[in-house]
Amino acid sequence: MSQTSQIEARTIELAKISETEEDVFLLKQHVKEVIEGAAFRGSHRSGQFLQYIVDQAIAGHTESLKERIIGIELFGRAPSYDTGDDAIVRVTASDVRKRLLQHYGRYGDTSEFRISLPLGSYFPEISRDPLQEARPVSAGVIQPASEDIQPYTPHAQPAVAAISPEAESASLATVDLETHETTKQSGRKWLAICLILTLVNVALWGAFWNHFTHKARATASILPWSVFLPSPHALHLITSDPDIAEIQGYTGQQISVSDYANHNYIPHPDKLTPETNRITQILLRGNKTSLVDTPIAVNLAQLAQSGAKRIELQTARSLQLSNLQTDDNFVLLGSPLSNPWTAFFSDQLDFRFVFDKDSGQEIIRNLHPREHEQTQYVPTALGWATGQSYAIVALVRNPDQTGQVLLIAGANAEGTEAAGKLVTDLPRLSNVLRSCGISPSGPPQHFELLLRLNTMAGSSTNTNIEACHILPETSTH
């Protein structure tokens, strides 16, 4: 019998076993008991694997019971991971088979259900013994021992001897005479201490306030923060969407900003295999951001706070086109591959990200090269590799609005990290702007910086300014 026929037979058998909600509940309860039993104790991963394959089988998701999809969905592997080199699914499945044999070798005679995982398949074979009555607790489960709980009892209070009113009055009078002078002296001491503490407190608050206001003024006077912080409009930080970058790399389909805005994340699903479509749907379940975005967001929030400004955090996938059609200000993290909204402003840039199909990565093309500048800049290192990469920092207009947009984007995550460090390092940023002929504390100017950096093991080093362009204040080019 072919594997397809075997799976069909198991599907039919499972459908008979789980005809009612009560049957499904009993089967799931049995799985829980098996996982909590002695055979699976000490192997959380194998327990998760068993739970996953049974749940998917019950739900009829046969396409999810394939090695690559299990590796992606259960073990967090990348869609393009090499199943030949990474055998985590096969190894775990082998371990689950052994543990199931151990469990039923001990409790099989009293078990209503029996689960096995045939070789060469991840679709479980589940059978049911109609002669066995369902029991609320299986013999395979070790119940925790009950603990004696002692009720809380307040601590006993010491007995207090009764005192007559006359004796109490005499005693109080004596104590008052003896302590009167002591109280007066103590009062003078405490008054002096309080005065000293008050003066110290005022001095410390004065120093702190001067430092804070000086830092706020310094932050608010440097581009691009001199544009964002004094503005009466909101400041939004838009983080990247690494899952979208993963989908584009895996499917080979590029997502335009128009598709992204319309939530059309898979432009041509008909050109993908069922397995590939399934993987993309798994990736789209989350809405996470890149790891490098977090420290950048924290540093930007601190800068905004020092300038008495609040920054509003939002993920790229939750952003709507209508949000951009306001006079608010925005900071966008990530290149068009990981944050398609960046492409919405690319018409204003000289340095533009372009996806190179031959190398499978983004390169930066220089539309208006100046003396000693290249027409394109090609990274020699993909993510988490050793080599050279590039990033841009650009302050541009929001088309048809009065708001401003700061782009912080790298050809890889390390590049975005390096660009984020630059814009939050105010002394260094000031020096860079001056070297480009821009007064950091002068009138607002739109500009773009091209950064070159070295990468190693996911970190950026030796970041330098490769080029800088002052952008025209006229119409976009």
C-alpha positions, -999 to 999 in steps of 0.1 A, spaced: 0 0 0 14 34 -9 20 61 17 -9 82 3 -33 52 7 -20 46 42 -26 82 52 -61 80 37 -68 49 57 -56 65 89 -77 96 82 -108 75 78 -101 56 110 -95 88 129 -128 103 116 -146 73 130 -128 76 164 -136 114 166 -172 115 154 -184 136 184 -170 164 205 -170 140 234 -148 115 214 -124 143 205 -122 154 241 -115 118 253 -87 114 227 -71 147 236 -73 137 273 -56 105 264 -28 124 246 -24 146 277 -21 116 299 5 99 277 26 131 276 24 135 314 32 98 319 65 82 328 76 74 293 76 111 281 88 125 314 120 145 308 114 151 271 94 183 266 103 184 229 89 149 222 58 157 241 52 188 220 58 168 189 32 142 198 7 169 208 13 187 175 9 158 151 -23 145 169 -38 180 169 -31 185 132 -44 150 123 -77 157 143 -80 190 125 -75 174 91 -44 194 83 -25 166 65 -4 192 47 11 203 81 24 168 88 55 172 65 90 174 77 97 210 65 65 224 79 69 207 112 104 221 114 91 256 107 60 256 128 70 235 158 108 241 160 111 276 145 133 268 116 135 291 86 115 282 55 146 275 35 164 254 61 181 223 48 163 192 61 192 171 50 216 188 74 191 196 102 174 163 112 156 177 143 122 165 130 134 129 121 153 126 154 123 138 175 99 115 156 122 85 163 123 94 200 85 97 200 81 62 185 103 47 213 84 65 240 51 54 227 62 18 227 74 22 263 41 37 274 18 11 258 42 -17 268 32 -8 303 -3 5 301 -16 -9 267 -38 -35 282 -59 -9 301 -57 19 275 -88 28 255 -67 45 227 -34 35 211 -12 60 192 17 49 170 39 67 144 47 45 115 82 47 100 85 72 71 54 92 81 45 120 105 7 112 103 -1 92 135 -20 60 135 -47 60 161 -69 31 171 -96 27 198 -105 -4 218 -144 -3 222 -141 -28 251 -122 -4 273 -143 21 291 -132 56 292 -118 66 326 -112 101 339 -77 91 350 -55 67 330 -33 42 347 -4 58 329 -5 90 348 13 95 380 -8 118 402 10 143 424 9 135 461 -15 157 480 0 182 504 -12 191 538 -21 227 539 -20 243 573 -45 271 578 -31 305 585 -31 314 622 -22 349 634 7 350 658 -4 349 695 -2 383 712 15 385 745 -8 389 775 -11 424 789 -15 429 827 -44 451 838 -34 485 852 -56 507 873 -65 542 861 -47 558 891 -15 539 886 -16 547 849 -20 584 855 9 585 880 31 566 857 24 589 827 31 620 848 65 606 859 74 597 823 63 632 811 86 650 837 116 628 829 113 631 791 103 667 787 138 681 784 149 651 762 120 658 738 129 695 735 165 687 727 155 659 702 130 683 686 158 709 680 181 682 665 154 669 641 145 705 630 181 711 621 184 678 603 152 685 583 164 719 573 197 704 560 180 676 541 156 702 525 185 723 513 203 693 499 172 680 482 166 714 466 202 716 454 200 680 439 167 687 422 181 720 408 212 702 394 190 674 379 166 699 364 194 719 349 210 687 334 176 675 321 166 708 305 201 711 290 200 676 276 165 683 262 176 715 246 207 698 232 185 670 218 159 693 203 186 714 186 201 687 164 188 674 131 166 654 126 154 658 162 151 695 158 123 688 133 105 660 153 106 670 189 93 706 188 65 696 164 29 697 177 22 665 157 27 630 169 59 610 162 55 574 151 81 547 151 74 520 125 93 487 131 102 463 103 84 431 93 110 402 91 84 377 82 76 396 49 113 395 41 114 358 48 83 352 25 98 371 -4 131 352 -1 114 318 1 88 324 -27 109 345 -50 80 369 -53 85 406 -46 59 425 -26 53 460 -37 42 488 -13 8 487 -30 4 450 -24 16 454 12 -8 483 18 -37 462 5 -26 432 27 -18 412 -5 12 394 10 13 366 -16 8 383 -50 7 350 -70 -4 321 -48 -14 301 -78 23 298 -88 33 282 -55 31 246 -44 6 237 -16 35 232 8 50 266 0 16 282 4 12 265 38 46 278 49 38 314 40 5 311 59 25 300 89 48 329 87 19 353 84 4 342 116 27 364 137 34 401 135 68 403 151 97 427 145 134 423 140 156 417 170 177 448 161 147 470 161 142 467 199 174 485 210 169 512 184 133 517 196 145 520 232 172 546 223 148 566 202 122 566 230 149 579 254 158 607 230 121 616 226 116 616 263 146 639 269 129 663 245 96 660 264 81 641 234 63 608 233 70 583 205 42 560 194 54 525 184 37 506 156 45 475 134 48 479 97 20 454 90 -4 473 112 2 506 95 -24 519 70 -19 542 41 -44 566 58 -19 569 87 7 583 64 -18 608 49 -15 631 79 9 658 91 24 634 117 61 626 117 75 591 112 106 570 118 107 539 96 131 510 104 142 485 77 147 484 39 119 478 14 125 441 17 116 441 54 95 472 55 78 479 22 66 513 34 101 525 30 97 523 -8 68 549 -5 95 575 0 122 562 -24 115 587 -52 132 614 -31 164 594 -26 196 591 -46 206 559 -28 178 534 -34 175 498 -24 171 474 -54 166 436 -50 192 417 -71 177 384 -82 211 370 -91 226 374 -57 193 371 -38 199 402 -18 193 439 -17 219 462 -32 220 500 -31 219 519 -64 233 555 -67 210 573 -91 231 605 -91 268 595 -85 292 623 -76 329 623 -79 346 592 -64 312 576 -58 301 542 -72 269 537 -92 259 508 -70 270 493 -37 268 455 -33 271 439 2 296 410 4 279 395 35 243 383 39 228 383 74 248 367 102 279 365 79 313 381 79 319 408 53 308 442 42 274 458 41 256 491 36 229 512 52 212 546 47 199 573 70 177 598 53 155 627 63 128 632 37 94 648 33 61 630 36 46 636 1 16 660 1 19 665 38 38 688 62 52 659 82 88 646 80 101 610 77 134 596 89 145 564 72 168 540 90 175 511 67 202 485 61 208 460 34 206 435 63 198 436 100 233 446 109 231 476 86 199 488 102 215 483 136 245 505 126 222 532 112 202 532 144 233 536 165 243 566 144 211 586 147 210 581 185 246 591 191 241 629 190 278 640 192 288 616 164 257 625 143 265 662 147 301 657 134 288 636 104 263 663 94 290 690 97 313 670 74 285 669 49 280 707 50 249 706 71 246 727 103 233 703 129 215 731 148 207 751 117 175 752 96 159 719 86 175 703 56 167 670 39 196 647 35 207 611 31 238 593 44 253 561 29 270 540 56 295 513 50 301 487 78 318 454 85 297 426 99 306 395 119 284 370 137 253 393 135 270 424 148 281 456 130 316 471 134 337 499 118 308 519 105 319 548 82 302 574 61 306 564 25 287 593 10 263 620 19 239 640 -3 218 671 6 185 666 -10 168 693 -30 139 712 -14 119 713 -46 98 686 -62 108 649 -60 131 635 -86 
